[in-house]
Amino acid sequence: MPDVPRPIPEESLLYFHLGRMVRCAADLELRLQLVANQLSESPYSHIWMNGLSASAATKTIKDLAKANASIDETSRGKLEGLLKQCDSLFQRRHAYVHGAWSVDVSGPNPAPQVMRFTRGQQTPRFDDVSTEDLVDLTQQLITVTDEVMQWFVQRLNAGPKTARSIIEP
């Protein structure tokens, strides 16, 4: 008798979407490191840029964009808006990946949750875990990654002046 396909247990589906979300978040982090390296206009930027945490990368990019004279106000504003979105998405991701997964059995329907301690708080924080939220978070990560790369490509295509090209004829 042939094997009959079985539905994926909810827990397996949840872990599938968790892995997909983590992969998409890592892709966005890598892209932010590329942007930071390019904005620094230094051949040594990889020494301090590569491996930055997501929040450190967005802060570094904001600082570099403010200091880089070749980025006009419109482009800087667009980038800052994207970085705010990134920060928000990374905060959502944080709840999923930096805690202990468990099941809340206090109600009529057991529900997955993440428990974690946050800096300065004596009691742990509990965040709900849902497949729907993971799917939504993943889609938003994909969208903002595309938008960051569109900004990056426009910057590269615009041929920004570097410090060297401003000084040299």
PESULNOR-V635471 format. One record per residue. PSI is psi in degrees with one decimal (999 if undefined). Layout:
psi=PSI
psi=PSI
This chain:
psi=129.6
psi=152.3
psi=134.1
psi=127.2
psi=133.7
psi=147.1
psi=147.8
psi=127.7
psi=146.3
psi=-41.3
psi=-42.4
psi=-41.6
psi=-40.5
psi=-45.8
psi=-34.3
psi=-49.3
psi=-32.3
psi=-47.8
psi=-40.4
psi=-42.8
psi=-43.5
psi=-41.8
psi=-43.1
psi=-37.4
psi=-40.1
psi=-37.0
psi=-43.7
psi=-42.2
psi=-43.7
psi=-44.0
psi=-37.9
psi=-36.9
psi=-38.3
psi=-44.7
psi=-45.8
psi=-43.1
psi=-43.8
psi=-41.4
psi=-27.0
psi=-23.5
psi=33.3
psi=137.2
psi=-8.0
psi=7.6
psi=-30.3
psi=-24.5
psi=-39.7
psi=-12.1
psi=-47.8
psi=130.4
psi=3.3
psi=146.0
psi=164.2
psi=-46.5
psi=-36.3
psi=-37.1
psi=-45.4
psi=-38.9
psi=-43.9
psi=-43.1
psi=-42.6
psi=-45.8
psi=-42.7
psi=-39.3
psi=-36.4
psi=-35.9
psi=-15.1
psi=110.5
psi=-17.8
psi=-1.5
psi=117.7
psi=167.9
psi=-40.1
psi=-47.4
psi=-40.8
psi=-43.1
psi=-42.7
psi=-45.2
psi=-43.8
psi=-37.2
psi=-42.1
psi=-39.5
psi=-34.0
psi=-42.3
psi=-43.6
psi=-47.9
psi=-43.8
psi=-44.3
psi=-38.5
psi=-31.7
psi=-42.3
psi=-43.1
psi=-40.3
psi=-41.9
psi=-33.3
psi=-35.0
psi=-10.5
psi=58.2
psi=174.9
psi=123.1
psi=139.0
psi=-176.0
psi=127.7
psi=114.0
psi=13.8
psi=-23.4
psi=-176.0
psi=-28.4
psi=114.4
psi=136.9
psi=136.3
psi=147.3
psi=166.5
psi=131.0
psi=132.9
psi=152.9
psi=138.6
psi=150.7
psi=128.2
psi=-5.9
psi=133.8
psi=-33.2
psi=153.7
psi=160.8
psi=140.9
psi=126.4
psi=136.9
psi=151.0
psi=128.6
psi=146.4
psi=-41.2
psi=-43.2
psi=-38.7
psi=-41.6
psi=-44.8
psi=-45.9
psi=-43.5
psi=-44.8
psi=-40.6
psi=-36.9
psi=-42.7
psi=-44.5
psi=-47.6
psi=-31.9
psi=-44.8
psi=-42.7
psi=-38.6
psi=-42.6
psi=-33.5
psi=-43.4
psi=-44.5
psi=-45.8
psi=-41.0
psi=-40.4
psi=-46.5
psi=-40.6
psi=-26.6
psi=-14.9
psi=60.8
psi=148.0
psi=132.6
psi=170.0
psi=-40.4
psi=-43.0
psi=-22.5
psi=-38.1
psi=-44.1
psi=146.3
psi=999
